[in-house]
Amino acid sequence: MLHFELVTPEKLVRSEDVFMVTVPGTEGDFGVLEGHAPIMSTVRDGALVIYRTQGGAPETLTVQGGFAEVNERGLTVLAEHAA
């Protein structure tokens, strides 16, 4: 499982283990699974798509701006706003 955190300036919005997250990067959407290579990207306004399980129905959150970082601990999205 991939550890995923979504953080805004106001609060920690999510901290959970999921199957996959699709991030709206400024150079295009990218999917992150467990074991993804380390990467940092800016985030554009768009849909963050969270798959809790393989083949499960996705959950979509709207994010505005920010950064995404993938490292050995998982994926952290620092968004200016999330809804």
mmCIF file of the N, C-alpha and C atoms, coordinates in Angstrom:
data_MODEL
# 
_entry.id   MODEL 
# 
loop_
_atom_site.group_PDB 
_atom_site.id 
_atom_site.type_symbol 
_atom_site.label_atom_id 
_atom_site.label_alt_id 
_atom_site.label_comp_id 
_atom_site.label_asym_id 
_atom_site.label_entity_id 
_atom_site.label_seq_id 
_atom_site.pdbx_PDB_ins_code 
_atom_site.Cartn_x 
_atom_site.Cartn_y 
_atom_site.Cartn_z 
_atom_site.occupancy 
_atom_site.B_iso_or_equiv 
_atom_site.pdbx_formal_charge 
_atom_site.auth_seq_id 
_atom_site.auth_comp_id 
_atom_site.auth_asym_id 
_atom_site.auth_atom_id 
_atom_site.pdbx_PDB_model_num 
ATOM 1   N N  . MET A 1 1  ? 0.841   -1.196 0.000   1.00 0.00 ? 1  MET A N  1 
ATOM 2   C CA . MET A 1 1  ? 0.000   0.000  0.000   1.00 0.00 ? 1  MET A CA 1 
ATOM 3   C C  . MET A 1 1  ? 0.882   1.253  0.000   1.00 0.00 ? 1  MET A C  1 
ATOM 4   N N  . LEU A 1 2  ? 0.344   2.309  -0.558  1.00 0.00 ? 2  LEU A N  1 
ATOM 5   C CA . LEU A 1 2  ? 1.011   3.601  -0.652  1.00 0.00 ? 2  LEU A CA 1 
ATOM 6   C C  . LEU A 1 2  ? 0.511   4.491  0.476   1.00 0.00 ? 2  LEU A C  1 
ATOM 7   N N  . HIS A 1 3  ? 1.431   5.063  1.266   1.00 0.00 ? 3  HIS A N  1 
ATOM 8   C CA . HIS A 1 3  ? 1.004   6.009  2.297   1.00 0.00 ? 3  HIS A CA 1 
ATOM 9   C C  . HIS A 1 3  ? 0.810   7.374  1.633   1.00 0.00 ? 3  HIS A C  1 
ATOM 10  N N  . PHE A 1 4  ? -0.384  7.952  1.816   1.00 0.00 ? 4  PHE A N  1 
ATOM 11  C CA . PHE A 1 4  ? -0.774  9.196  1.158   1.00 0.00 ? 4  PHE A CA 1 
ATOM 12  C C  . PHE A 1 4  ? -1.186  10.231 2.199   1.00 0.00 ? 4  PHE A C  1 
ATOM 13  N N  . GLU A 1 5  ? -0.636  11.439 2.065   1.00 0.00 ? 5  GLU A N  1 
ATOM 14  C CA . GLU A 1 5  ? -1.044  12.553 2.921   1.00 0.00 ? 5  GLU A CA 1 
ATOM 15  C C  . GLU A 1 5  ? -1.389  13.749 2.047   1.00 0.00 ? 5  GLU A C  1 
ATOM 16  N N  . LEU A 1 6  ? -2.502  14.401 2.371   1.00 0.00 ? 6  LEU A N  1 
ATOM 17  C CA . LEU A 1 6  ? -2.925  15.635 1.719   1.00 0.00 ? 6  LEU A CA 1 
ATOM 18  C C  . LEU A 1 6  ? -2.982  16.696 2.806   1.00 0.00 ? 6  LEU A C  1 
ATOM 19  N N  . VAL A 1 7  ? -2.207  17.766 2.610   1.00 0.00 ? 7  VAL A N  1 
ATOM 20  C CA . VAL A 1 7  ? -2.069  18.809 3.620   1.00 0.00 ? 7  VAL A CA 1 
ATOM 21  C C  . VAL A 1 7  ? -2.370  20.166 2.987   1.00 0.00 ? 7  VAL A C  1 
ATOM 22  N N  . THR A 1 8  ? -3.125  20.999 3.706   1.00 0.00 ? 8  THR A N  1 
ATOM 23  C CA . THR A 1 8  ? -3.340  22.391 3.302   1.00 0.00 ? 8  THR A CA 1 
ATOM 24  C C  . THR A 1 8  ? -2.738  23.270 4.398   1.00 0.00 ? 8  THR A C  1 
ATOM 25  N N  . PRO A 1 9  ? -2.627  24.586 4.164   1.00 0.00 ? 9  PRO A N  1 
ATOM 26  C CA . PRO A 1 9  ? -2.100  25.448 5.229   1.00 0.00 ? 9  PRO A CA 1 
ATOM 27  C C  . PRO A 1 9  ? -2.924  25.388 6.514   1.00 0.00 ? 9  PRO A C  1 
ATOM 28  N N  . GLU A 1 10 ? -4.201  25.037 6.393   1.00 0.00 ? 10 GLU A N  1 
ATOM 29  C CA . GLU A 1 10 ? -5.072  25.000 7.571   1.00 0.00 ? 10 GLU A CA 1 
ATOM 30  C C  . GLU A 1 10 ? -4.996  23.703 8.362   1.00 0.00 ? 10 GLU A C  1 
ATOM 31  N N  . LYS A 1 11 ? -4.821  22.550 7.654   1.00 0.00 ? 11 LYS A N  1 
ATOM 32  C CA . LYS A 1 11 ? -4.919  21.270 8.366   1.00 0.00 ? 11 LYS A CA 1 
ATOM 33  C C  . LYS A 1 11 ? -4.400  20.102 7.539   1.00 0.00 ? 11 LYS A C  1 
ATOM 34  N N  . LEU A 1 12 ? -4.249  18.976 8.214   1.00 0.00 ? 12 LEU A N  1 
ATOM 35  C CA . LEU A 1 12 ? -3.990  17.700 7.569   1.00 0.00 ? 12 LEU A CA 1 
ATOM 36  C C  . LEU A 1 12 ? -5.347  17.171 7.106   1.00 0.00 ? 12 LEU A C  1 
ATOM 37  N N  . VAL A 1 13 ? -5.555  17.085 5.793   1.00 0.00 ? 13 VAL A N  1 
ATOM 38  C CA . VAL A 1 13 ? -6.844  16.681 5.240   1.00 0.00 ? 13 VAL A CA 1 
ATOM 39  C C  . VAL A 1 13 ? -6.973  15.162 5.212   1.00 0.00 ? 13 VAL A C  1 
ATOM 40  N N  . ARG A 1 14 ? -5.918  14.472 4.790   1.00 0.00 ? 14 ARG A N  1 
ATOM 41  C CA . ARG A 1 14 ? -5.921  13.008 4.703   1.00 0.00 ? 14 ARG A CA 1 
ATOM 42  C C  . ARG A 1 14 ? -4.574  12.452 5.111   1.00 0.00 ? 14 ARG A C  1 
ATOM 43  N N  . SER A 1 15 ? -4.595  11.309 5.751   1.00 0.00 ? 15 SER A N  1 
ATOM 44  C CA . SER A 1 15 ? -3.400  10.529 6.027   1.00 0.00 ? 15 SER A CA 1 
ATOM 45  C C  . SER A 1 15 ? -3.849  9.077  6.070   1.00 0.00 ? 15 SER A C  1 
ATOM 46  N N  . GLU A 1 16 ? -3.585  8.352  4.991   1.00 0.00 ? 16 GLU A N  1 
ATOM 47  C CA . GLU A 1 16 ? -4.097  6.985  4.889   1.00 0.00 ? 16 GLU A CA 1 
ATOM 48  C C  . GLU A 1 16 ? -3.273  6.169  3.902   1.00 0.00 ? 16 GLU A C  1 
ATOM 49  N N  . ASP A 1 17 ? -3.437  4.858  3.983   1.00 0.00 ? 17 ASP A N  1 
ATOM 50  C CA . ASP A 1 17 ? -2.801  3.952  3.033   1.00 0.00 ? 17 ASP A CA 1 
ATOM 51  C C  . ASP A 1 17 ? -3.800  3.656  1.922   1.00 0.00 ? 17 ASP A C  1 
ATOM 52  N N  . VAL A 1 18 ? -3.362  3.826  0.675   1.00 0.00 ? 18 VAL A N  1 
ATOM 53  C CA . VAL A 1 18 ? -4.234  3.646  -0.485  1.00 0.00 ? 18 VAL A CA 1 
ATOM 54  C C  . VAL A 1 18 ? -3.503  2.812  -1.542  1.00 0.00 ? 18 VAL A C  1 
ATOM 55  N N  . PHE A 1 19 ? -4.226  2.424  -2.585  1.00 0.00 ? 19 PHE A N  1 
ATOM 56  C CA . PHE A 1 19 ? -3.621  1.668  -3.682  1.00 0.00 ? 19 PHE A CA 1 
ATOM 57  C C  . PHE A 1 19 ? -2.886  2.597  -4.644  1.00 0.00 ? 19 PHE A C  1 
ATOM 58  N N  . MET A 1 20 ? -3.557  3.699  -5.075  1.00 0.00 ? 20 MET A N  1 
ATOM 59  C CA . MET A 1 20 ? -2.971  4.595  -6.055  1.00 0.00 ? 20 MET A CA 1 
ATOM 60  C C  . MET A 1 20 ? -3.605  5.976  -5.960  1.00 0.00 ? 20 MET A C  1 
ATOM 61  N N  . VAL A 1 21 ? -2.824  6.997  -6.308  1.00 0.00 ? 21 VAL A N  1 
ATOM 62  C CA . VAL A 1 21 ? -3.328  8.368  -6.390  1.00 0.00 ? 21 VAL A CA 1 
ATOM 63  C C  . VAL A 1 21 ? -2.873  8.949  -7.721  1.00 0.00 ? 21 VAL A C  1 
ATOM 64  N N  . THR A 1 22 ? -3.799  9.618  -8.419  1.00 0.00 ? 22 THR A N  1 
ATOM 65  C CA . THR A 1 22 ? -3.455  10.349 -9.638  1.00 0.00 ? 22 THR A CA 1 
ATOM 66  C C  . THR A 1 22 ? -3.409  11.831 -9.275  1.00 0.00 ? 22 THR A C  1 
ATOM 67  N N  . VAL A 1 23 ? -2.274  12.462 -9.561  1.00 0.00 ? 23 VAL A N  1 
ATOM 68  C CA . VAL A 1 23 ? -2.004  13.842 -9.176  1.00 0.00 ? 23 VAL A CA 1 
ATOM 69  C C  . VAL A 1 23 ? -2.035  14.741 -10.412 1.00 0.00 ? 23 VAL A C  1 
ATOM 70  N N  . PRO A 1 24 ? -2.709  15.910 -10.338 1.00 0.00 ? 24 PRO A N  1 
ATOM 71  C CA . PRO A 1 24 ? -2.700  16.840 -11.469 1.00 0.00 ? 24 PRO A CA 1 
ATOM 72  C C  . PRO A 1 24 ? -1.427  17.692 -11.470 1.00 0.00 ? 24 PRO A C  1 
ATOM 73  N N  . GLY A 1 25 ? -0.355  17.153 -12.025 1.00 0.00 ? 25 GLY A N  1 
ATOM 74  C CA . GLY A 1 25 ? 0.909   17.889 -12.092 1.00 0.00 ? 25 GLY A CA 1 
ATOM 75  C C  . GLY A 1 25 ? 0.843   18.982 -13.147 1.00 0.00 ? 25 GLY A C  1 
ATOM 76  N N  . THR A 1 26 ? 1.680   19.976 -13.025 1.00 0.00 ? 26 THR A N  1 
ATOM 77  C CA . THR A 1 26 ? 1.658   21.078 -13.989 1.00 0.00 ? 26 THR A CA 1 
ATOM 78  C C  . THR A 1 26 ? 2.084   20.627 -15.384 1.00 0.00 ? 26 THR A C  1 
ATOM 79  N N  . GLU A 1 27 ? 2.824   19.526 -15.470 1.00 0.00 ? 27 GLU A N  1 
ATOM 80  C CA . GLU A 1 27 ? 3.235   19.021 -16.781 1.00 0.00 ? 27 GLU A CA 1 
ATOM 81  C C  . GLU A 1 27 ? 2.419   17.801 -17.193 1.00 0.00 ? 27 GLU A C  1 
ATOM 82  N N  . GLY A 1 28 ? 1.295   17.594 -16.521 1.00 0.00 ? 28 GLY A N  1 
ATOM 83  C CA . GLY A 1 28 ? 0.401   16.477 -16.845 1.00 0.00 ? 28 GLY A CA 1 
ATOM 84  C C  . GLY A 1 28 ? 0.100   15.646 -15.615 1.00 0.00 ? 28 GLY A C  1 
ATOM 85  N N  . ASP A 1 29 ? -0.997  14.906 -15.681 1.00 0.00 ? 29 ASP A N  1 
ATOM 86  C CA . ASP A 1 29 ? -1.384  14.036 -14.568 1.00 0.00 ? 29 ASP A CA 1 
ATOM 87  C C  . ASP A 1 29 ? -0.395  12.880 -14.473 1.00 0.00 ? 29 ASP A C  1 
ATOM 88  N N  . PHE A 1 30 ? -0.137  12.443 -13.231 1.00 0.00 ? 30 PHE A N  1 
ATOM 89  C CA . PHE A 1 30 ? 0.712   11.264 -13.047 1.00 0.00 ? 30 PHE A CA 1 
ATOM 90  C C  . PHE A 1 30 ? 0.170   10.419 -11.908 1.00 0.00 ? 30 PHE A C  1 
ATOM 91  N N  . GLY A 1 31 ? 0.261   9.113  -12.111 1.00 0.00 ? 31 GLY A N  1 
ATOM 92  C CA . GLY A 1 31 ? -0.212  8.168  -11.114 1.00 0.00 ? 31 GLY A CA 1 
ATOM 93  C C  . GLY A 1 31 ? 0.929   7.718  -10.225 1.00 0.00 ? 31 GLY A C  1 
ATOM 94  N N  . VAL A 1 32 ? 0.619   7.542  -8.941  1.00 0.00 ? 32 VAL A N  1 
ATOM 95  C CA . VAL A 1 32 ? 1.623   7.104  -7.972  1.00 0.00 ? 32 VAL A CA 1 
ATOM 96  C C  . VAL A 1 32 ? 1.133   5.824  -7.301  1.00 0.00 ? 32 VAL A C  1 
ATOM 97  N N  . LEU A 1 33 ? 1.948   4.789  -7.415  1.00 0.00 ? 33 LEU A N  1 
ATOM 98  C CA . LEU A 1 33 ? 1.717   3.510  -6.746  1.00 0.00 ? 33 LEU A CA 1 
ATOM 99  C C  . LEU A 1 33 ? 2.826   3.301  -5.722  1.00 0.00 ? 33 LEU A C  1 
ATOM 100 N N  . GLU A 1 34 ? 2.642   2.318  -4.847  1.00 0.00 ? 34 GLU A N  1 
ATOM 101 C CA . GLU A 1 34 ? 3.696   1.957  -3.896  1.00 0.00 ? 34 GLU A CA 1 
ATOM 102 C C  . GLU A 1 34 ? 4.976   1.643  -4.658  1.00 0.00 ? 34 GLU A C  1 
ATOM 103 N N  . GLY A 1 35 ? 6.114   2.135  -4.181  1.00 0.00 ? 35 GLY A N  1 
ATOM 104 C CA . GLY A 1 35 ? 7.395   1.871  -4.809  1.00 0.00 ? 35 GLY A CA 1 
ATOM 105 C C  . GLY A 1 35 ? 7.751   2.832  -5.932  1.00 0.00 ? 35 GLY A C  1 
ATOM 106 N N  . HIS A 1 36 ? 6.953   3.873  -6.136  1.00 0.00 ? 36 HIS A N  1 
ATOM 107 C CA . HIS A 1 36 ? 7.228   4.865  -7.189  1.00 0.00 ? 36 HIS A CA 1 
ATOM 108 C C  . HIS A 1 36 ? 8.586   5.513  -6.946  1.00 0.00 ? 36 HIS A C  1 
ATOM 109 N N  . ALA A 1 37 ? 9.275   5.847  -8.014  1.00 0.00 ? 37 ALA A N  1 
ATOM 110 C CA . ALA A 1 37 ? 10.565  6.541  -7.902  1.00 0.00 ? 37 ALA A CA 1 
ATOM 111 C C  . ALA A 1 37 ? 10.360  7.912  -7.261  1.00 0.00 ? 37 ALA A C  1 
ATOM 112 N N  . PRO A 1 38 ? 11.339  8.392  -6.490  1.00 0.00 ? 38 PRO A N  1 
ATOM 113 C CA . PRO A 1 38 ? 11.218  9.723  -5.877  1.00 0.00 ? 38 PRO A CA 1 
ATOM 114 C C  . PRO A 1 38 ? 11.034  10.802 -6.948  1.00 0.00 ? 38 PRO A C  1 
ATOM 115 N N  . ILE A 1 39 ? 10.131  11.730 -6.672  1.00 0.00 ? 39 ILE A N  1 
ATOM 116 C CA . ILE A 1 39 ? 9.849   12.823 -7.602  1.00 0.00 ? 39 ILE A CA 1 
ATOM 117 C C  . ILE A 1 39 ? 9.247   13.986 -6.829  1.00 0.00 ? 39 ILE A C  1 
ATOM 118 N N  . MET A 1 40 ? 9.493   15.193 -7.334  1.00 0.00 ? 40 MET A N  1 
ATOM 119 C CA . MET A 1 40 ? 8.802   16.380 -6.824  1.00 0.00 ? 40 MET A CA 1 
ATOM 120 C C  . MET A 1 40 ? 8.163   17.055 -8.024  1.00 0.00 ? 40 MET A C  1 
ATOM 121 N N  . SER A 1 41 ? 6.960   17.587 -7.842  1.00 0.00 ? 41 SER A N  1 
ATOM 122 C CA . SER A 1 41 ? 6.249   18.245 -8.928  1.00 0.00 ? 41 SER A CA 1 
ATOM 123 C C  . SER A 1 41 ? 5.385   19.358 -8.359  1.00 0.00 ? 41 SER A C  1 
ATOM 124 N N  . THR A 1 42 ? 5.216   20.404 -9.141  1.00 0.00 ? 42 THR A N  1 
ATOM 125 C CA . THR A 1 42 ? 4.210   21.396 -8.781  1.00 0.00 ? 42 THR A CA 1 
ATOM 126 C C  . THR A 1 42 ? 2.855   20.829 -9.190  1.00 0.00 ? 42 THR A C  1 
ATOM 127 N N  . VAL A 1 43 ? 1.809   21.303 -8.508  1.00 0.00 ? 43 VAL A N  1 
ATOM 128 C CA . VAL A 1 43 ? 0.455   20.809 -8.746  1.00 0.00 ? 43 VAL A CA 1 
ATOM 129 C C  . VAL A 1 43 ? -0.382  21.935 -9.332  1.00 0.00 ? 43 VAL A C  1 
ATOM 130 N N  . ARG A 1 44 ? -1.114  21.621 -10.402 1.00 0.00 ? 44 ARG A N  1 
ATOM 131 C CA . ARG A 1 44 ? -2.022  22.603 -10.981 1.00 0.00 ? 44 ARG A CA 1 
ATOM 132 C C  . ARG A 1 44 ? -3.420  22.392 -10.400 1.00 0.00 ? 44 ARG A C  1 
ATOM 133 N N  . ASP A 1 45 ? -4.277  23.373 -10.577 1.00 0.00 ? 45 ASP A N  1 
ATOM 134 C CA . ASP A 1 45 ? -5.664  23.222 -10.146 1.00 0.00 ? 45 ASP A CA 1 
ATOM 135 C C  . ASP A 1 45 ? -6.275  22.049 -10.907 1.00 0.00 ? 45 ASP A C  1 
ATOM 136 N N  . GLY A 1 46 ? -6.917  21.152 -10.184 1.00 0.00 ? 46 GLY A N  1 
ATOM 137 C CA . GLY A 1 46 ? -7.505  19.997 -10.858 1.00 0.00 ? 46 GLY A CA 1 
ATOM 138 C C  . GLY A 1 46 ? -7.972  18.949 -9.875  1.00 0.00 ? 46 GLY A C  1 
ATOM 139 N N  . ALA A 1 47 ? -8.153  17.740 -10.397 1.00 0.00 ? 47 ALA A N  1 
ATOM 140 C CA . ALA A 1 47 ? -8.705  16.632 -9.618  1.00 0.00 ? 47 ALA A CA 1 
ATOM 141 C C  . ALA A 1 47 ? -7.604  15.696 -9.134  1.00 0.00 ? 47 ALA A C  1 
ATOM 142 N N  . LEU A 1 48 ? -7.596  15.470 -7.842  1.00 0.00 ? 48 LEU A N  1 
ATOM 143 C CA . LEU A 1 48 ? -6.745  14.468 -7.211  1.00 0.00 ? 48 LEU A CA 1 
ATOM 144 C C  . LEU A 1 48 ? -7.627  13.226 -7.099  1.00 0.00 ? 48 LEU A C  1 
ATOM 145 N N  . VAL A 1 49 ? -7.227  12.131 -7.742  1.00 0.00 ? 49 VAL A N  1 
ATOM 146 C CA . VAL A 1 49 ? -8.060  10.926 -7.781  1.00 0.00 ? 49 VAL A CA 1 
ATOM 147 C C  . VAL A 1 49 ? -7.420  9.860  -6.900  1.00 0.00 ? 49 VAL A C  1 
ATOM 148 N N  . ILE A 1 50 ? -8.179  9.397  -5.913  1.00 0.00 ? 50 ILE A N  1 
ATOM 149 C CA . ILE A 1 50 ? -7.675  8.450  -4.912  1.00 0.00 ? 50 ILE A CA 1 
ATOM 150 C C  . ILE A 1 50 ? -8.359  7.095  -5.098  1.00 0.00 ? 50 ILE A C  1 
ATOM 151 N N  . TYR A 1 51 ? -7.547  6.057  -5.284  1.00 0.00 ? 51 TYR A N  1 
ATOM 152 C CA . TYR A 1 51 ? -8.048  4.687  -5.393  1.00 0.00 ? 51 TYR A CA 1 
ATOM 153 C C  . TYR A 1 51 ? -7.646  3.974  -4.106  1.00 0.00 ? 51 TYR A C  1 
ATOM 154 N N  . ARG A 1 52 ? -8.611  3.675  -3.258  1.00 0.00 ? 52 ARG A N  1 
ATOM 155 C CA . ARG A 1 52 ? -8.299  3.013  -1.985  1.00 0.00 ? 52 ARG A CA 1 
ATOM 156 C C  . ARG A 1 52 ? -7.865  1.566  -2.201  1.00 0.00 ? 52 ARG A C  1 
ATOM 157 N N  . THR A 1 53 ? -8.466  0.902  -3.213  1.00 0.00 ? 53 THR A N  1 
ATOM 158 C CA . THR A 1 53 ? -8.122  -0.484 -3.509  1.00 0.00 ? 53 THR A CA 1 
ATOM 159 C C  . THR A 1 53 ? -7.975  -0.646 -5.017  1.00 0.00 ? 53 THR A C  1 
ATOM 160 N N  . GLN A 1 54 ? -7.259  -1.681 -5.421  1.00 0.00 ? 54 GLN A N  1 
ATOM 161 C CA . GLN A 1 54 ? -7.106  -1.958 -6.849  1.00 0.00 ? 54 GLN A CA 1 
ATOM 162 C C  . GLN A 1 54 ? -8.475  -2.321 -7.414  1.00 0.00 ? 54 GLN A C  1 
ATOM 163 N N  . GLY A 1 55 ? -8.896  -1.618 -8.457  1.00 0.00 ? 55 GLY A N  1 
ATOM 164 C CA . GLY A 1 55 ? -10.189 -1.886 -9.078  1.00 0.00 ? 55 GLY A CA 1 
ATOM 165 C C  . GLY A 1 55 ? -11.363 -1.260 -8.357  1.00 0.00 ? 55 GLY A C  1 
ATOM 166 N N  . GLY A 1 56 ? -11.112 -0.587 -7.234  1.00 0.00 ? 56 GLY A N  1 
ATOM 167 C CA . GLY A 1 56 ? -12.188 0.050  -6.480  1.00 0.00 ? 56 GLY A CA 1 
ATOM 168 C C  . GLY A 1 56 ? -12.624 1.356  -7.125  1.00 0.00 ? 56 GLY A C  1 
ATOM 169 N N  . ALA A 1 57 ? -13.775 1.846  -6.711  1.00 0.00 ? 57 ALA A N  1 
ATOM 170 C CA . ALA A 1 57 ? -14.283 3.121  -7.229  1.00 0.00 ? 57 ALA A CA 1 
ATOM 171 C C  . ALA A 1 57 ? -13.402 4.257  -6.714  1.00 0.00 ? 57 ALA A C  1 
ATOM 172 N N  . PRO A 1 58 ? -12.999 5.156  -7.598  1.00 0.00 ? 58 PRO A N  1 
ATOM 173 C CA . PRO A 1 58 ? -12.131 6.258  -7.169  1.00 0.00 ? 58 PRO A CA 1 
ATOM 174 C C  . PRO A 1 58 ? -12.897 7.351  -6.440  1.00 0.00 ? 58 PRO A C  1 
ATOM 175 N N  . GLU A 1 59 ? -12.176 8.049  -5.591  1.00 0.00 ? 59 GLU A N  1 
ATOM 176 C CA . GLU A 1 59 ? -12.701 9.241  -4.916  1.00 0.00 ? 59 GLU A CA 1 
ATOM 177 C C  . GLU A 1 59 ? -11.943 10.433 -5.498  1.00 0.00 ? 59 GLU A C  1 
ATOM 178 N N  . THR A 1 60 ? -12.652 11.506 -5.798  1.00 0.00 ? 60 THR A N  1 
ATOM 179 C CA . THR A 1 60 ? -12.022 12.676 -6.398  1.00 0.00 ? 60 THR A CA 1 
ATOM 180 C C  . THR A 1 60 ? -12.106 13.866 -5.454  1.00 0.00 ? 60 THR A C  1 
ATOM 181 N N  . LEU A 1 61 ? -10.963 14.512 -5.245  1.00 0.00 ? 61 LEU A N  1 
ATOM 182 C CA . LEU A 1 61 ? -10.902 15.747 -4.471  1.00 0.00 ? 61 LEU A CA 1 
ATOM 183 C C  . LEU A 1 61 ? -10.359 16.840 -5.378  1.00 0.00 ? 61 LEU A C  1 
ATOM 184 N N  . THR A 1 62 ? -10.883 18.038 -5.253  1.00 0.00 ? 62 THR A N  1 
ATOM 185 C CA . THR A 1 62 ? -10.389 19.159 -6.043  1.00 0.00 ? 62 THR A CA 1 
ATOM 186 C C  . THR A 1 62 ? -9.283  19.851 -5.265  1.00 0.00 ? 62 THR A C  1 
ATOM 187 N N  . VAL A 1 63 ? -8.145  20.064 -5.925  1.00 0.00 ? 63 VAL A N  1 
ATOM 188 C CA . VAL A 1 63 ? -7.032  20.772 -5.293  1.00 0.00 ? 63 VAL A CA 1 
ATOM 189 C C  . VAL A 1 63 ? -6.681  21.997 -6.125  1.00 0.00 ? 63 VAL A C  1 
ATOM 190 N N  . GLN A 1 64 ? -6.136  22.982 -5.436  1.00 0.00 ? 64 GLN A N  1 
ATOM 191 C CA . GLN A 1 64 ? -5.684  24.196 -6.101  1.00 0.00 ? 64 GLN A CA 1 
ATOM 192 C C  . GLN A 1 64 ? -4.241  24.453 -5.716  1.00 0.00 ? 64 GLN A C  1 
ATOM 193 N N  . GLY A 1 65 ? -3.364  24.415 -6.715  1.00 0.00 ? 65 GLY A N  1 
ATOM 194 C CA . GLY A 1 65 ? -1.960  24.736 -6.526  1.00 0.00 ? 65 GLY A CA 1 
ATOM 195 C C  . GLY A 1 65 ? -1.246  23.891 -5.492  1.00 0.00 ? 65 GLY A C  1 
ATOM 196 N N  . GLY A 1 66 ? 0.052   24.081 -5.419  1.00 0.00 ? 66 GLY A N  1 
ATOM 197 C CA . GLY A 1 66 ? 0.845   23.404 -4.404  1.00 0.00 ? 66 GLY A CA 1 
ATOM 198 C C  . GLY A 1 66 ? 1.952   22.562 -4.996  1.00 0.00 ? 66 GLY A C  1 
ATOM 199 N N  . PHE A 1 67 ? 2.368   21.573 -4.207  1.00 0.00 ? 67 PHE A N  1 
ATOM 200 C CA . PHE A 1 67 ? 3.475   20.691 -4.569  1.00 0.00 ? 67 PHE A CA 1 
ATOM 201 C C  . PHE A 1 67 ? 3.124   19.264 -4.197  1.00 0.00 ? 67 PHE A C  1 
ATOM 202 N N  . ALA A 1 68 ? 3.739   18.318 -4.907  1.00 0.00 ? 68 ALA A N  1 
ATOM 203 C CA . ALA A 1 68 ? 3.618   16.899 -4.580  1.00 0.00 ? 68 ALA A CA 1 
ATOM 204 C C  . ALA A 1 68 ? 5.025   16.334 -4.464  1.00 0.00 ? 68 ALA A C  1 
ATOM 205 N N  . GLU A 1 69 ? 5.225   15.490 -3.467  1.00 0.00 ? 69 GLU A N  1 
ATOM 206 C CA . GLU A 1 69 ? 6.516   14.827 -3.292  1.00 0.00 ? 69 GLU A CA 1 
ATOM 207 C C  . GLU A 1 69 ? 6.290   13.348 -3.063  1.00 0.00 ? 69 GLU A C  1 
ATOM 208 N N  . VAL A 1 70 ? 7.028   12.546 -3.832  1.00 0.00 ? 70 VAL A N  1 
ATOM 209 C CA . VAL A 1 70 ? 7.038   11.101 -3.631  1.00 0.00 ? 70 VAL A CA 1 
ATOM 210 C C  . VAL A 1 70 ? 8.427   10.749 -3.110  1.00 0.00 ? 70 VAL A C  1 
ATOM 211 N N  . ASN A 1 71 ? 8.469   10.020 -1.993  1.00 0.00 ? 71 ASN A N  1 
ATOM 212 C CA . ASN A 1 71 ? 9.743   9.545  -1.454  1.00 0.00 ? 71 ASN A CA 1 
ATOM 213 C C  . ASN A 1 71 ? 9.527   8.146  -0.889  1.00 0.00 ? 71 ASN A C  1 
ATOM 214 N N  . GLU A 1 72 ? 10.513  7.628  -0.166  1.00 0.00 ? 72 GLU A N  1 
ATOM 215 C CA . GLU A 1 72 ? 10.406  6.256  0.343   1.00 0.00 ? 72 GLU A CA 1 
ATOM 216 C C  . GLU A 1 72 ? 9.269   6.086  1.351   1.00 0.00 ? 72 GLU A C  1 
ATOM 217 N N  . ARG A 1 73 ? 8.783   7.176  1.927   1.00 0.00 ? 73 ARG A N  1 
ATOM 218 C CA . ARG A 1 73 ? 7.678   7.109  2.893   1.00 0.00 ? 73 ARG A CA 1 
ATOM 219 C C  . ARG A 1 73 ? 6.313   7.151  2.224   1.00 0.00 ? 73 ARG A C  1 
ATOM 220 N N  . GLY A 1 74 ? 6.246   7.569  0.929   1.00 0.00 ? 74 GLY A N  1 
ATOM 221 C CA . GLY A 1 74 ? 4.961   7.623  0.232   1.00 0.00 ? 74 GLY A CA 1 
ATOM 222 C C  . GLY A 1 74 ? 4.794   8.933  -0.518  1.00 0.00 ? 74 GLY A C  1 
ATOM 223 N N  . LEU A 1 75 ? 3.533   9.364  -0.660  1.00 0.00 ? 75 LEU A N  1 
ATOM 224 C CA . LEU A 1 75 ? 3.171   10.558 -1.407  1.00 0.00 ? 75 LEU A CA 1 
ATOM 225 C C  . LEU A 1 75 ? 2.607   11.615 -0.467  1.00 0.00 ? 75 LEU A C  1 
ATOM 226 N N  . THR A 1 76 ? 3.152   12.822 -0.537  1.00 0.00 ? 76 THR A N  1 
ATOM 227 C CA . THR A 1 76 ? 2.615   13.957 0.211   1.00 0.00 ? 76 THR A CA 1 
ATOM 228 C C  . THR A 1 76 ? 2.247   15.040 -0.791  1.00 0.00 ? 76 THR A C  1 
ATOM 229 N N  . VAL A 1 77 ? 0.995   15.511 -0.721  1.00 0.00 ? 77 VAL A N  1 
ATOM 230 C CA . VAL A 1 77 ? 0.544   16.623 -1.546  1.00 0.00 ? 77 VAL A CA 1 
ATOM 231 C C  . VAL A 1 77 ? 0.302   17.805 -0.617  1.00 0.00 ? 77 VAL A C  1 
ATOM 232 N N  . LEU A 1 78 ? 1.027   18.881 -0.863  1.00 0.00 ? 78 LEU A N  1 
ATOM 233 C CA . LEU A 1 78 ? 0.863   20.131 -0.118  1.00 0.00 ? 78 LEU A CA 1 
ATOM 234 C C  . LEU A 1 78 ? 0.079   21.063 -1.020  1.00 0.00 ? 78 LEU A C  1 
ATOM 235 N N  . ALA A 1 79 ? -1.222  21.193 -0.771  1.00 0.00 ? 79 ALA A N  1 
ATOM 236 C CA . ALA A 1 79 ? -2.098  21.973 -1.643  1.00 0.00 ? 79 ALA A CA 1 
ATOM 237 C C  . ALA A 1 79 ? -2.452  23.308 -0.986  1.00 0.00 ? 79 ALA A C  1 
ATOM 238 N N  . GLU A 1 80 ? -2.595  24.337 -1.818  1.00 0.00 ? 80 GLU A N  1 
ATOM 239 C CA . GLU A 1 80 ? -3.037  25.628 -1.305  1.00 0.00 ? 80 GLU A CA 1 
ATOM 240 C C  . GLU A 1 80 ? -4.476  25.532 -0.803  1.00 0.00 ? 80 GLU A C  1 
ATOM 241 N N  . HIS A 1 81 ? -5.292  24.704 -1.488  1.00 0.00 ? 81 HIS A N  1 
ATOM 242 C CA . HIS A 1 81 ? -6.692  24.514 -1.092  1.00 0.00 ? 81 HIS A CA 1 
ATOM 243 C C  . HIS A 1 81 ? -7.138  23.129 -1.564  1.00 0.00 ? 81 HIS A C  1 
ATOM 244 N N  . ALA A 1 82 ? -7.958  22.455 -0.770  1.00 0.00 ? 82 ALA A N  1 
ATOM 245 C CA . ALA A 1 82 ? -8.505  21.145 -1.156  1.00 0.00 ? 82 ALA A CA 1 
ATOM 246 C C  . ALA A 1 82 ? -9.960  21.073 -0.723  1.00 0.00 ? 82 ALA A C  1 
ATOM 247 N N  . ALA A 1 83 ? -10.794 20.517 -1.608  1.00 0.00 ? 83 ALA A N  1 
ATOM 248 C CA . ALA A 1 83 ? -12.223 20.362 -1.284  1.00 0.00 ? 83 ALA A CA 1 
ATOM 249 C C  . ALA A 1 83 ? -12.740 19.026 -1.803  1.00 0.00 ? 83 ALA A C  1 
# 
